[in-house]
Amino acid sequence: MKLMITRLGVGVLALLLLATMPGYVAAQPAGQSATSAPMRPLDATAVDALNSWTVGLAGGLLEGAPIRFATEIARTVDDGENMHVLPIVTRGPAENVEALLYLRGVDVAIINADALAEFRKLVPNIQQRIVYILNLFPSELHIFVRPEINSLSDLKGKKVNFNTPGTAAAYSGPLIFDQLKLDVQKTFIPHQVAIEQMKAGTDDMAAVVFITSKPIDAFRNGNFPPGFKFLPVPFQDFEFYLPSTLTNRDYPKLIPEGQQIETIAVPTILASYNWPKSSDRFRRVARLTNYLFDRMSKLQTPGFHPAWKDVNLAAPVPGLTRFSVAQDWLDQHMPKTSPSH
C-alpha cells in the first residue's frame, strides 16, 4: 500500500509540474469540454482510427527548447482522432537524425542541420532520405575571447571550451572549428566555470564557444573586464550553415552601437523521413504539415515560445530539399516562393 501511495504521489507531482510549465494546456479531443469524460472502451475499428493519424515527433532533452517546440506543435495541430502528435523525449537534436532514420515510431524530428554532415559518412545518400518541413530557428555561433585574442588564427593551439557533452556547442562547435581549420585544445566543462577561468586568467582558458539562439543572458546581462569580446566569423560556403550577425541590440555591453559581428548559425529544423508518396507514413506527415502551416499564426501568440514569432515558413535550409507537401502549401499561399534545396 505504501508503494502504491508513493507511486500515486509521484504521478500527481508530475502532473502538477507539467501543469505549471509556460503555456501548458491539457490536451483534449476536438469539440470536447474540459469537464467531459472522454474515456471509453474502443473496438478494433476505433483503435485503427486512433492510430491512423498519430505521428511520432522526436524532440529532445526535457530541459531544452526542442522538446518545448515539439510539445507546442502537438498542442496546436491536435484534432482528436484526425491528428494526434506524440512528442518524444530524446537525447537531443543532434542524435535525432539517428532516430529519424532507424527508430520505430518516429515520423518527424527536430534536428540540427549540421548533424547530417556526420551521418553522411555512414549514410552516403542521407540527403535523399531526409527532407525538411520547417526551418524552426537559428542557433548562432558565439566565440567569446579574452583581450589578447584578436582573430581566429590567434586561437590556434589555445584552450577553448565547448561546454558539456550533449550540448549544441559540444557537438557543432568542433565540427565548425574543423571547417575553419582551427586546431585548438578542446575542453568540455560547464561554460560558467570556463568563463570564470577566463576572467581570472587561470588555466590558460582563451575562449568559450556558445551555439544557441541569441541573445544569451550570460553575455547580455553579465559584466566582463575591458577587452573581452566576440570574434567575427566570416561566412563561407559551409553546406549546412547560414550567415548571421551579433549586434549592439543583442549585446549592448559588449558590442558598440552601430557595429555588428559577423558569424554563422546552425539551423534547427523540423524534418521528416522521405517516405514514399504512396505510403501511410507520407500521408500522416502531409496532414501534420498542412495543419501546422495553417495554424502557424496561433503559435506566434502569447503563451508559446517567443522564437515562433521569428519563424519564416519559406526560409530555406542549406543542403536539404523541402518536403513536397510543404512546398505545395507555400506555392499555393505564397506564389512567389520557389522550390528550395
KAPE-V648786 format. One record per residue. N is the residue number from 1. RES is the residue in one letter. PSI is psi in degrees with one decimal (999 if undefined). NEAR is the number of other ideal C-beta (glycine too) atoms within 12 Angstrom. Layout:
n;res;psi;near
N;RES;PSI;NEAR
N;RES;PSI;NEAR
This chain:
n;res;psi;near
1;M;-43.1;7
2;K;-40.9;8
3;L;-41.9;9
4;M;-42.1;10
5;I;-41.1;11
6;T;-44.5;12
7;R;-41.0;13
8;L;-41.9;14
9;G;-41.7;14
10;V;-42.2;14
11;G;-44.3;14
12;V;-43.1;14
13;L;-41.5;14
14;A;-41.7;15
15;L;-38.7;15
16;L;-41.9;13
17;L;-43.2;13
18;L;-40.1;19
19;A;-21.8;14
20;T;-3.8;11
21;M;145.9;22
22;P;129.4;16
23;G;9.1;23
24;Y;133.3;19
25;V;130.9;19
26;A;132.2;17
27;A;143.2;24
28;Q;148.3;19
29;P;148.3;23
30;A;138.3;18
31;G;-1.9;12
32;Q;144.8;18
33;S;162.7;11
34;A;-17.9;11
35;T;-6.6;8
36;S;164.8;12
37;A;98.4;10
38;P;-11.0;18
39;M;133.4;9
40;R;151.8;12
41;P;141.1;7
42;L;133.7;14
43;D;179.3;10
44;A;-37.2;10
45;T;-42.0;11
46;A;-37.7;14
47;V;-43.6;14
48;D;-40.8;14
49;A;-39.1;18
50;L;-38.4;21
51;N;-21.2;19
52;S;-34.7;20
53;W;33.0;29
54;T;131.8;34
55;V;130.8;42
56;G;124.5;31
57;L;110.3;44
58;A;120.2;42
59;G;-89.3;39
60;G;-160.4;34
61;L;153.4;25
62;L;-32.3;21
63;E;0.9;14
64;G;165.5;29
65;A;-36.3;30
66;P;-39.9;42
67;I;-30.3;29
68;R;-41.6;32
69;F;-44.2;40
70;A;-42.2;40
71;T;-40.3;34
72;E;-32.0;40
73;I;-45.6;41
74;A;-43.4;33
75;R;-40.9;31
76;T;-37.3;33
77;V;-5.0;39
78;D;130.8;32
79;D;47.1;27
80;G;-131.6;20
81;E;-8.8;23
82;N;-20.7;22
83;M;118.1;35
84;H;111.4;31
85;V;131.5;37
86;L;104.4;28
87;P;136.8;35
88;I;125.6;33
89;V;127.7;24
90;T;-172.3;31
91;R;-5.5;27
92;G;164.6;36
93;P;-33.1;44
94;A;-39.3;41
95;E;-5.7;32
96;N;-17.7;45
97;V;-43.9;41
98;E;-41.3;26
99;A;-41.8;33
100;L;-35.5;43
101;L;-35.5;28
102;Y;-18.7;19
103;L;124.7;21
104;R;138.3;13
105;G;-6.4;21
106;V;115.8;36
107;D;-38.5;38
108;V;163.2;50
109;A;153.6;51
110;I;120.9;49
111;I;158.0;54
112;N;128.7;47
113;A;-35.9;46
114;D;-11.5;40
115;A;-23.9;39
116;L;-29.7;43
117;A;-39.6;31
118;E;-40.7;23
119;F;-20.0;30
120;R;-27.3;22
121;K;-31.3;10
122;L;-31.3;16
123;V;85.5;21
124;P;-29.4;11
125;N;28.6;13
126;I;-31.6;30
127;Q;-11.2;25
128;Q;-15.6;17
129;R;-17.9;24
130;I;134.8;40
131;V;156.1;38
132;Y;144.1;43
133;I;-43.7;47
134;L;136.2;42
135;N;105.1;35
136;L;-58.7;43
137;F;151.3;36
138;P;145.1;36
139;S;109.1;43
140;E;143.9;40
141;L;121.6;46
142;H;115.1;46
143;I;106.3;41
144;F;126.8;42
145;V;164.5;35
146;R;165.7;35
147;P;-33.1;19
148;E;-8.5;18
149;I;119.6;30
150;N;-7.1;18
151;S;165.8;19
152;L;-38.5;31
153;S;-26.8;15
154;D;-16.6;21
155;L;-14.7;33
156;K;126.4;19
157;G;-6.2;15
158;K;165.7;31
159;K;124.0;27
160;V;131.4;43
161;N;137.3;41
162;F;25.4;37
163;N;-173.4;33
164;T;153.6;22
165;P;140.8;20
166;G;-15.5;22
167;T;164.3;32
168;A;-38.4;46
169;A;-40.2;41
170;A;-28.6;31
171;Y;-58.0;35
172;S;-30.0;43
173;G;-55.4;41
174;P;-34.8;31
175;L;-44.3;34
176;I;-41.4;41
177;F;-34.2;33
178;D;-40.7;17
179;Q;-37.7;24
180;L;-3.7;30
181;K;43.8;13
182;L;109.2;30
183;D;107.0;16
184;V;168.0;32
185;Q;104.0;21
186;K;130.5;30
187;T;154.8;30
188;F;70.4;24
189;I;164.6;25
190;P;137.0;21
191;H;-36.3;35
192;Q;-32.7;19
193;V;-45.0;20
194;A;-38.8;34
195;I;-40.4;33
196;E;-36.9;21
197;Q;-40.7;24
198;M;-44.5;36
199;K;-40.6;24
200;A;-12.4;14
201;G;27.4;16
202;T;161.3;15
203;D;15.0;21
204;D;25.8;22
205;M;118.3;32
206;A;-28.8;36
207;A;158.7;44
208;V;146.8;49
209;V;117.3;49
210;F;141.1;40
211;I;98.6;41
212;T;168.5;34
213;S;133.4;32
214;K;155.9;32
215;P;154.1;26
216;I;126.3;31
217;D;-38.3;16
218;A;-33.8;28
219;F;-34.6;30
220;R;-37.7;22
221;N;-15.0;14
222;G;165.3;23
223;N;131.5;13
224;F;151.7;24
225;P;156.9;18
226;P;142.0;11
227;G;-17.7;16
228;F;138.8;29
229;K;170.4;30
230;F;141.5;40
231;L;139.2;35
232;P;143.4;25
233;V;97.9;36
234;P;139.4;19
235;F;133.7;20
236;Q;174.3;18
237;D;61.6;13
238;F;134.8;28
239;E;-39.8;24
240;F;18.1;38
241;Y;161.6;34
242;L;151.6;33
243;P;147.8;24
244;S;177.2;29
245;T;154.5;27
246;L;133.6;37
247;T;174.0;23
248;N;-33.3;19
249;R;-33.4;18
250;D;-45.1;27
251;Y;76.9;33
252;P;-23.7;18
253;K;-15.6;24
254;L;-21.1;34
255;I;119.8;28
256;P;150.5;16
257;E;136.9;13
258;G;-7.3;9
259;Q;157.8;19
260;Q;153.4;22
261;I;120.5;30
262;E;140.2;24
263;T;-172.6;38
264;I;164.3;40
265;A;146.3;40
266;V;117.1;46
267;P;131.9;43
268;T;122.6;45
269;I;157.7;46
270;L;116.4;49
271;A;159.8;47
272;S;151.8;43
273;Y;145.2;37
274;N;73.4;29
275;W;147.7;28
276;P;142.8;13
277;K;-22.5;16
278;S;-1.9;9
279;S;157.8;15
280;D;-38.0;19
281;R;-39.5;27
282;F;-42.6;24
283;R;-41.0;23
284;R;-45.7;33
285;V;-34.1;43
286;A;-45.1;32
287;R;-43.3;29
288;L;-45.1;42
289;T;-48.1;39
290;N;-42.4;28
291;Y;-46.4;32
292;L;-46.1;41
293;F;-39.3;36
294;D;-29.6;22
295;R;15.6;26
296;M;-36.2;32
297;S;-30.9;15
298;K;-38.7;23
299;L;-19.0;34
300;Q;17.3;20
301;T;162.5;16
302;P;144.6;12
303;G;-18.6;18
304;F;168.2;28
305;H;130.4;31
306;P;-22.5;21
307;A;-19.3;25
308;W;-28.9;30
309;K;-23.0;16
310;D;0.0;19
311;V;128.4;31
312;N;114.3;24
313;L;-31.4;34
314;A;-1.1;24
315;A;130.9;29
316;P;168.5;26
317;V;115.9;39
318;P;135.9;31
319;G;-2.7;30
320;L;156.6;37
321;T;139.9;26
322;R;141.3;36
323;F;132.1;37
324;S;-36.2;25
325;V;-36.3;32
326;A;-42.3;42
327;Q;-39.3;28
328;D;-41.7;21
329;W;-44.5;29
330;L;-41.1;29
331;D;-33.7;20
332;Q;-39.1;16
333;H;-22.0;17
334;M;78.3;18
335;P;-24.4;11
336;K;-8.0;9
337;T;127.5;21
338;S;156.8;13
339;P;136.7;17
340;S;143.9;29
341;H;999;16
